[in-house]
Amino acid sequence: MITKWLPNSPSQWLSFNLSKTLVLTEHAAAGDLWLPDGRREELAETIVPTGNLLRLRSQPASEGRPDSLHDRQARLLGDLGQETLRRLRVAVVGLGGVGSILVEELARLGVGELVLIDDETVEKTNLPRLVASELGDIGRLKTQLAARNARRANPDIRLTEIAQRVERPESLEELVRCDWIFLAADGDAARHWVNAAVQQYLVPATQVGVKVPLTPQGEVGQIHTATRLVLPGAGCLWCNRLIDPTRLAIDMHPAEEREAAQYIPGVPAPSVITLNTLAAAEAVNHFVLSVVGLHDEEGDFASVIHRPRTRQRDLQNPRQDPTCRRCTSSGQLGLGRRGSTPF
Ligand SMILES: [Zn+2]
């Protein structure tokens, strides 16, 4: 049984030429796929990435089981929506200030399985921003803390803990088997590899971040939080200049060489839990409304930028470079293991 993502444009997905018998209607999709090794597989589900995540199957989905724990939530999301959340496998890359809140919210919402990726340990200066952290957690892996919180929120949750950087093979193998990725790690390497997973393996992602610009004199600039939807074939982080090739090259050095490769020594960036909460809530709200089909299509903007100092909120659609070799059908889109980034 195979689940397949279709990029936005029918001409793009037809170019995949994987199926000779795909039948699509407004409410259903069915077909067979012929694989390169000659096997024939039934198409289990077809997912169309619009503002709402349309999941088309050959048979209508059965009603979800009533769930007393999530009764109040299901009154909005529906029993079927709650069941959809329970079946999802979601990755959180980066378990610092933003990632910690993402894990708490996803687990309490009832997402069935989380993949937790972070290679760092808890430091004293992290404690004001990590959910339910204590002094005794200093020195523990951030994956362990996130796992403890997720289990406390939902004892039935299934967890995969990976205390590695995202570009490690063991991280990438898990990432490409997820239904959704939240990218809450700093660094151009994390952006590059998650972007590659989205485009090569057709997994949607949300990049979540907070920026507090400071001048060398300590003056505070325009603080903003950003929640960016990264969809297959719809403009990627490279097209939108959100990955810097020089910083990526530095970020890919081994840890002991990374500091030495910086032109300017790194200083810790400001970080405040309330800003992280704003960004995380925006990202998870978008995800939930998308997977249960509650988005108003008129509001289908890919990125939301909050500027708390002026209380402004901007909506932005991503740009796509038609020649981009990462996110177009003439490039890496949907190539999976045949793509240029080795997973
Ligand atoms: Zn691109």
Residues whose N, C-alpha, C, O or C-beta is under 5 A from the ligand:
A	BS01	ZN	G235 C236 W238 C239 C324 R326 C327
